[in-house]
């Protein structure tokens, strides 16, 4: 019978691969998991933020590795997972964090922008999950954590591919959770609400939507990135071993209204 104690959140000896783990919300996920003992491997298409996150993770007493890789390129997922295994010897946690958003009016939306967003937010996530699952299945354990959105549940009338991709992330999370359960792999998602980040700056500053969003949140306040760190540690740890196929909203109650 599994027991619960303070070590249930301990990630020592675990290796976490985080796409986009040096910037934005991904940076906070890297910090949180390293605080609880995980070694970190960051996959990103550029080196922005690498020096800073290296310093933070190493100050937490953990190791960190990097690979510069566009996750949408053919073969990228296998290249990334192979690099993790080469450095650390195993892979225990995958955080599919990388994502982009492009806004436009419905009749002006460009086909190339549709494909660009779907490639990063859904196709790249699928390919990495598939590559990581092969490793985790052999180990008979693993955690895959997909980053969803409020648009996993709602419409987004100016961010069509983003909304479609995040609905897809929810569906893929559930399908993979079911398929990988026999291998002791839990697949869950984290759905940030309206969090103060660079990606949401235009919404924060919008004279109409900004106040509308704030009024829709029960607390009346936008969230901050640090409020996602605890839920991330929970989903990555043994404390969530009987939780799978869940997309956890961290939204201050936004979806209640």
C-alpha positions in Angstrom: 0.0 0.0 0.0 1.5 3.3 -1.0 2.0 5.7 1.9 1.8 9.5 1.9 4.5 11.5 3.7 6.7 14.6 3.0 8.7 12.5 0.6 5.7 12.1 -1.7 6.6 15.4 -3.3 10.4 14.6 -3.4 11.7 14.6 -7.0 15.3 13.7 -6.1 16.7 11.2 -8.7 14.2 12.3 -11.3 14.9 13.9 -14.6 12.5 16.4 -16.2 12.5 17.5 -19.8 10.8 20.8 -20.3 10.2 22.4 -23.7 10.7 26.1 -23.6 11.9 25.7 -20.0 14.2 28.7 -19.9 11.6 31.5 -20.6 8.1 32.5 -19.6 6.1 30.0 -17.6 8.5 27.2 -18.6 11.2 29.0 -16.6 9.0 28.7 -13.5 8.4 25.0 -14.1 12.1 24.4 -14.3 12.7 26.3 -11.1 9.8 24.5 -9.2 10.9 21.0 -10.2 14.6 21.6 -9.5 13.6 23.1 -6.0 12.1 19.7 -5.2 15.1 17.7 -6.4 14.7 17.1 -10.2 17.5 17.5 -12.7 16.3 19.6 -15.6 16.8 19.3 -19.4 15.6 22.3 -21.5 14.7 22.0 -25.2 14.2 25.3 -26.9 14.6 26.8 -30.4 17.0 29.5 -29.1 19.3 30.1 -26.2 17.5 32.9 -24.6 17.4 32.6 -20.8 19.8 29.7 -20.7 22.5 31.3 -18.5 19.9 32.5 -16.0 18.1 29.3 -15.6 21.4 27.3 -15.4 22.4 29.6 -12.5 19.1 29.1 -10.7 18.9 25.3 -11.2 22.5 24.8 -10.1 21.9 27.0 -7.1 19.1 24.6 -6.2 21.8 21.8 -6.2 20.6 20.2 -9.4 22.1 19.5 -12.8 20.8 21.0 -16.1 21.2 20.3 -19.8 20.2 22.0 -22.9 19.5 21.3 -26.6 18.7 23.9 -29.2 16.0 22.3 -31.3 12.9 23.3 -33.2 10.3 20.7 -31.9 8.4 20.9 -35.2 11.2 19.5 -37.3 11.1 15.9 -38.5 13.0 13.7 -36.1 13.3 16.5 -33.5 11.5 14.5 -30.8 13.8 11.5 -31.0 16.8 13.8 -31.1 15.7 15.6 -27.9 14.9 12.4 -26.0 18.1 10.8 -27.1 20.0 13.9 -25.8 18.3 13.6 -22.4 19.2 9.9 -22.1 22.8 10.6 -23.2 23.2 13.1 -20.4 21.2 11.7 -17.6 20.5 8.0 -18.5 16.8 8.2 -18.0 13.7 10.4 -18.4 11.0 10.5 -15.7 9.0 13.7 -16.4 8.1 15.4 -19.7 6.6 18.9 -19.5 5.2 19.9 -22.9 5.3 23.6 -22.3 6.4 25.1 -25.7 3.6 27.0 -27.4 2.8 30.0 -29.5 -0.3 32.2 -30.2 -1.2 34.3 -33.2 -4.2 36.6 -33.1 -6.2 38.0 -36.1 -9.7 38.6 -37.2 -11.6 35.7 -38.6 -11.7 36.7 -42.3 -8.1 37.9 -42.2 -6.5 34.8 -40.6 -3.7 33.4 -42.7 -3.3 29.7 -43.6 0.4 29.7 -42.7 -0.4 31.0 -39.2 -2.8 28.1 -38.7 -0.2 25.6 -39.6 2.5 27.3 -37.6 0.5 27.2 -34.3 -0.8 23.7 -34.8 2.7 22.4 -35.5 4.1 23.8 -32.3 1.2 23.4 -29.9 -0.2 20.1 -31.0 2.1 18.2 -33.4 5.3 18.9 -31.5 3.6 18.0 -28.3 2.4 14.7 -29.7 5.8 13.7 -31.2 7.6 14.4 -27.9 5.0 12.5 -25.9 5.3 9.6 -28.3 9.1 9.6 -28.1 9.1 10.0 -24.3 6.5 7.3 -23.8 8.7 4.7 -25.5 11.4 5.4 -22.9 9.0 5.6 -19.9 7.2 2.4 -20.9 10.5 0.5 -20.6 11.1 2.0 -17.2 7.6 1.2 -16.1 7.0 4.7 -14.8 6.8 8.3 -15.9 4.9 11.5 -15.9 3.8 13.5 -18.9 2.4 16.9 -18.2 0.8 18.9 -21.0 0.2 22.6 -20.8 -3.4 23.4 -21.8 -5.2 26.7 -21.5 -8.6 28.2 -20.8 -9.0 27.7 -24.5 -8.9 23.9 -23.8 -12.5 24.6 -22.7 -13.6 27.9 -24.3 -13.8 29.5 -27.7 -11.2 32.0 -28.8 -12.7 34.1 -31.6 -9.4 35.7 -32.6 -7.0 32.8 -31.8 -8.5 30.0 -33.9 -5.5 27.6 -34.2 -4.6 28.2 -30.6 -8.1 27.3 -29.4 -8.1 24.2 -31.7 -4.7 23.1 -30.5 -5.5 23.5 -26.9 -8.7 21.5 -27.3 -6.6 18.9 -29.0 -4.1 18.9 -26.1 -7.0 18.1 -23.7 -8.1 15.2 -25.9 -4.6 13.9 -26.4 -4.0 14.1 -22.6 -7.0 11.8 -22.0 -6.2 9.4 -24.8 -2.6 9.0 -23.7 -3.6 8.6 -20.1 -5.8 5.7 -20.9 -3.3 4.1 -23.3 -0.2 4.5 -21.0 -1.8 3.6 -17.7 -0.7 -0.1 -17.9 2.9 1.1 -18.0 2.5 3.1 -14.8 2.7 6.4 -16.7 0.4 9.2 -15.6 -0.6 11.8 -18.2 -2.1 15.0 -17.0 -2.4 18.6 -18.0 -2.1 22.0 -16.4 -4.5 24.7 -17.7 -3.3 28.2 -16.7 -5.9 30.8 -16.4 -5.2 34.4 -17.2 -1.6 34.8 -16.0 0.5 37.9 -16.3 3.1 37.0 -19.0 4.5 38.4 -22.2 2.0 36.3 -24.2 -0.9 37.9 -22.5 0.3 41.5 -22.4 -1.9 42.6 -25.3 -4.9 41.3 -23.4 -3.9 42.9 -20.2 -3.6 46.2 -22.0 -6.8 45.9 -24.1 -9.2 48.6 -22.9 -12.2 46.3 -23.3 -11.0 42.7 -22.8 -8.6 43.5 -20.0 -11.3 44.7 -17.6 -13.8 42.1 -18.8 -11.4 39.3 -17.9 -10.6 40.8 -14.5 -14.3 41.1 -13.7 -14.9 37.5 -14.8 -12.3 36.1 -12.3 -13.9 35.6 -8.8 -10.9 37.1 -7.1 -10.8 40.1 -9.5 -7.1 39.6 -10.1 -5.0 38.1 -12.9 -2.7 35.2 -11.7 1.1 35.3 -11.5 3.4 32.6 -12.8 4.5 31.5 -9.3 0.9 30.3 -8.6 1.5 27.5 -11.2 4.6 26.1 -9.5 2.8 24.1 -6.7 0.4 22.3 -9.1 3.3 21.5 -11.4 5.3 19.8 -8.6 2.1 17.9 -7.6 1.6 16.5 -11.1 5.3 15.6 -11.4 5.5 13.8 -8.0 4.4 10.5 -6.5 1.7 12.4 -4.7 -0.3 12.3 -8.0 0.3 8.7 -8.9 -3.5 7.9 -8.8 -4.3 11.0 -10.9 -4.3 10.6 -14.7 -6.2 12.0 -17.6 -6.9 15.3 -15.8 -6.5 18.8 -17.1 -6.1 20.9 -13.9 -7.3 24.5 -14.3 -5.2 27.0 -12.3 -7.4 29.9 -13.0 -8.6 31.6 -9.9 -12.1 30.2 -10.6 -12.4 31.8 -14.0 -14.2 28.7 -15.4 -16.8 28.9 -12.7 -18.6 31.8 -14.4 
